Amino acid sequence: MARTKRRRNLVDEGDNHERWLVSYADFVTLLFAFFVVMYSISSVNNEKYESLSEALEGAFSEVQVVQVQHTINPIQIGEKQTSIKPIILENPTTEEIDKKGELSEEILKERRQLKLISEQFEDVLQPYLDNDLVEVKRNDFWIELEMNSELLFLSGEAELSTKAIPVLKKVAEVVRIMPNVINIEGHTDNIPIDTVEFPSNWDLSSARATSVVREFVQNGISPKRLSAVGYGEFHPIADNNNIEGRFKNRRVVLVLMSQAFARYGMSDKQRADMLNIKSNTDSSPQISQ
């Protein structure tokens, strides 16, 4: 009994509870070795780096010199062209055609009527012309009546204001007697608009042109003569970088077209007779439907 107890004491005294220090020491040693290797990799030998960069720079500079020396010059054939001479095409003006007597009497009569209409616009809209709210532009085959949007609409709106109604009524009285096609064009400045009703300036300009068309219909102008188009901000007539330019660009333009150049209003034969040209429909066979 005494031997057994003594032997057990000897076994207990032989147990070592600090063996974990060996594993810990090994881990620390490996970690130290890892950081030493990482430091050695990250350190750069400046002398070797500078020598390598100088060698690469010299090599690439030699390649560039060789490429410049081996540039092939194009073979010059004939005289060297220094400038491009534009080809002059014959494009006679309407005045020259008129002097030659190539315009029909009908289209000359219509041109005189368009001129008379433009003068009537200036008479009935004189106060607005003085305030730069309206401008009349003449062309041989159409006239333009530019009306500033401030005269017709509130800012960012497409519904006609109360002061716009008498203005458009005067315009309708002038153009009502003419059979010509009327195009209504809406224009804006380049300031973006993003509302539920008008997601872009396209929508705003189109809606404003449509409002003017509806007012003309109510004033007795045939809907067949009317069209509405929105150009947004893409056809400015002034600089959008200042207030005055943006003011001019916000406009609605009435274009009274000559019947000879309008898509609708006349047949091809009538248009050809007015312009004194041969119609394609005269020689082409008719297709029965």
C-alpha positions in Angstrom: 0.0 0.0 0.0 2.8 2.3 0.9 4.7 1.4 -2.4 1.7 2.1 -4.5 1.2 5.6 -3.0 4.9 6.4 -3.4 4.9 5.4 -7.1 1.8 7.6 -7.8 3.6 10.5 -6.2 6.6 10.0 -8.5 4.4 9.9 -11.6 2.6 13.1 -10.6 5.9 14.9 -10.1 7.0 14.0 -13.6 4.1 15.8 -15.4 5.3 19.1 -17.2 2.5 21.8 -17.5 4.6 24.2 -19.5 4.9 22.3 -22.8 2.8 24.9 -24.6 5.8 27.2 -24.4 7.6 25.1 -26.9 4.8 25.5 -29.5 4.5 29.1 -28.8 8.3 29.7 -29.2 8.2 27.8 -32.6 5.2 30.0 -33.7 7.1 33.2 -32.8 10.2 32.1 -34.6 8.2 31.3 -37.8 6.5 34.7 -37.5 9.8 36.5 -37.1 11.2 34.7 -40.1 8.1 35.6 -42.2 8.5 39.3 -41.4 12.2 39.2 -42.2 11.5 37.7 -45.6 8.8 40.3 -46.3 11.1 43.1 -45.3 13.8 41.8 -47.6 11.4 41.6 -50.5 10.0 45.1 -50.0 13.4 46.8 -49.8 14.6 48.2 -53.1 18.2 48.6 -54.1 18.2 52.2 -55.4 21.4 51.8 -57.3 20.1 48.8 -59.2 16.8 50.5 -59.8 18.4 53.6 -61.3 20.7 51.6 -63.5 17.8 49.6 -64.8 15.7 52.7 -65.6 18.6 54.3 -67.4 19.2 51.2 -69.5 15.5 51.1 -70.5 15.4 54.8 -71.3 18.4 54.5 -73.5 17.0 51.4 -75.3 13.7 53.1 -76.1 15.3 56.3 -77.3 17.4 54.4 -79.8 14.2 52.7 -81.1 12.6 56.1 -81.6 15.6 57.4 -83.5 15.6 54.3 -85.8 11.9 54.7 -86.5 12.3 58.4 -87.5 15.2 57.6 -89.8 13.2 54.9 -91.5 10.1 57.0 -92.2 9.0 56.5 -95.8 8.2 59.7 -97.6 5.3 59.4 -100.1 6.1 59.7 -103.8 4.9 63.0 -105.2 3.2 62.7 -108.5 2.7 65.9 -110.4 2.2 69.2 -108.7 1.7 69.3 -105.0 -1.8 70.3 -104.1 -1.9 73.2 -101.7 -5.6 73.9 -101.6 -8.9 72.5 -102.6 -10.9 74.5 -105.1 -14.6 74.4 -104.5 -16.8 73.4 -107.4 -19.1 76.2 -108.3 -22.6 75.0 -109.0 -25.3 77.0 -110.8 -27.9 78.0 -108.3 -29.8 80.9 -109.6 -31.8 83.1 -107.2 -35.5 83.6 -107.5 -34.8 87.1 -108.8 -32.7 85.7 -111.7 -35.4 83.2 -112.5 -38.0 85.9 -112.3 -36.1 88.0 -114.9 -35.9 85.0 -117.2 -39.6 84.6 -117.0 -39.4 81.0 -115.8 -41.8 81.5 -112.9 -45.5 81.1 -113.6 -47.9 84.0 -113.2 -49.7 82.0 -110.5 -46.6 81.7 -108.3 -45.7 85.3 -108.8 -49.2 86.2 -107.8 -48.9 84.1 -104.6 -45.5 85.8 -103.8 -47.2 89.2 -104.0 -50.0 87.9 -101.7 -47.4 86.6 -99.2 -45.8 90.0 -99.2 -49.2 91.6 -98.6 -49.8 89.3 -95.7 -46.5 90.2 -94.1 -47.3 93.8 -94.3 -50.7 93.2 -92.7 -49.0 91.4 -89.9 -46.8 94.4 -89.3 -49.9 96.7 -89.2 -52.0 94.7 -86.8 -49.1 93.7 -84.5 -47.2 97.0 -84.5 -47.2 97.5 -80.7 -45.8 94.0 -80.2 -43.2 94.7 -82.9 -42.0 97.8 -81.0 -41.6 95.8 -77.8 -39.6 93.0 -79.6 -42.3 90.5 -78.8 -43.1 89.8 -82.5 -41.0 89.7 -85.6 -42.0 89.3 -89.2 -39.5 87.6 -91.6 -40.1 87.5 -95.4 -39.0 84.9 -97.9 -39.8 84.4 -101.6 -41.9 81.3 -100.8 -43.0 81.7 -97.2 -43.2 84.2 -94.4 -42.5 83.7 -90.7 -44.2 85.3 -87.8 -42.1 84.9 -84.7 -44.0 85.4 -81.4 -42.1 85.3 -78.2 -43.4 82.8 -75.6 -43.6 85.5 -73.0 -46.5 87.0 -75.1 -48.4 83.7 -75.2 -47.5 81.5 -72.2 -46.5 81.6 -68.6 -43.1 80.2 -67.7 -43.0 76.4 -68.0 -46.7 76.2 -69.2 -48.3 75.3 -72.4 -51.8 76.7 -71.8 -52.3 80.1 -73.5 -52.4 83.1 -71.3 -55.3 85.6 -71.3 -53.2 88.2 -73.2 -52.4 85.7 -75.9 -56.0 85.3 -77.1 -56.5 88.7 -78.7 -53.1 88.5 -80.4 -53.8 85.1 -82.0 -57.3 86.3 -83.0 -55.7 89.2 -85.0 -53.3 86.8 -86.6 -56.1 84.4 -87.5 -58.1 87.2 -89.1 -55.1 87.9 -91.5 -54.4 84.4 -92.5 -58.0 83.1 -92.7 -58.5 84.5 -96.2 -55.5 82.6 -97.6 -55.6 78.9 -98.5 -52.0 78.3 -97.7 -50.7 75.7 -95.3 -49.7 77.0 -91.9 -47.0 75.4 -89.8 -46.8 76.2 -86.1 -43.3 75.6 -84.6 -42.6 75.6 -80.9 -39.1 76.5 -79.6 -37.5 76.7 -76.1 -34.2 77.8 -74.6 -31.7 75.2 -73.4 -32.7 75.2 -69.7 -33.9 71.7 -69.0 -37.4 71.0 -67.8 -38.4 67.8 -66.0 -42.0 67.7 -64.8 -44.7 65.1 -64.9 -46.5 67.0 -67.7 -43.4 68.0 -69.6 -40.4 65.5 -69.2 -38.3 67.5 -71.7 -38.2 70.6 -73.8 -39.5 68.5 -76.7 -42.8 68.0 -74.9 -43.1 71.6 -73.9 -42.4 73.0 -77.3 -44.8 70.5 -79.0 -47.6 71.3 -76.5 -47.2 75.0 -77.0 -47.4 74.6 -80.8 -50.5 72.4 -80.3 -52.2 75.0 -78.1 -51.8 77.7 -80.8 -53.2 75.3 -83.4 -56.3 74.7 -81.3 -56.8 78.4 -80.9 -56.6 78.9 -84.7 -59.2 76.2 -85.3 -61.5 77.9 -82.8 -61.0 81.1 -84.9 -62.3 79.5 -88.1 -59.1 78.2 -89.7 -59.4 74.8 -91.3 -57.5 72.1 -89.5 -56.3 70.7 -92.9 -54.2 73.8 -93.2 -52.5 73.5 -89.8 -49.7 71.5 -88.4 -47.8 71.6 -85.0 -44.2 70.7 -84.5 -41.9 71.0 -81.5 -38.2 71.7 -82.0 -37.2 72.0 -78.3 -34.0 73.9 -77.8 -32.2 72.7 -80.9 -32.9 75.6 -83.3 -31.8 78.7 -81.4 -31.7 82.2 -83.0 -29.6 83.8 -80.2 -27.0 82.9 -77.6 -28.4 80.7 -74.8 -25.6 81.8 -72.4 -27.3 85.1 -71.5 -30.8 86.2 -70.5 -31.5 88.2 -73.6 -30.6 85.2 -75.9 -32.8 82.8 -74.0 -35.6 85.3 -74.1 -35.4 85.3 -77.9 -35.1 81.6 -78.2 -38.4 80.9 -76.3 -40.8 81.5 -79.2 -43.6 80.2 -81.4 -43.2 80.6 -85.1 -46.1 80.7 -87.6 -44.8 79.8 -91.1 -47.2 80.6 -94.0 -46.0 78.4 -96.8 -46.3 78.9 -100.5 -48.6 76.2 -101.9 -45.9 75.2 -104.5 -43.6 74.1 -101.7 -46.1 72.7 -99.2 -46.6 68.9 -98.8 -50.4 69.3 -98.7 -52.8 71.7 -100.3 -52.0 71.0 -103.9 -51.7 68.0 -106.2 -48.4 67.3 -107.9 -49.7 68.4 -111.2 -51.0 71.7 -109.8 -47.6 72.2 -108.1 -45.7 71.5 -111.3 -47.9 73.9 -113.3 -47.2 76.6 -110.7 -43.5 76.1 -110.9 -43.4 75.6 -114.7 -41.9 72.1 -114.5 -42.9 68.8 -115.8 -44.7 66.6 -113.2 -43.6 63.1 -112.7 -47.2 62.0 -112.7 -47.6 63.1 -116.3 -45.3 60.4 -117.6 -45.7 57.7 -115.0 -48.5 55.1 -115.4 -51.4 55.2 -113.0 -51.8 52.3 -110.7 -55.3 51.2 -110.2 -56.3 50.1 -106.7 
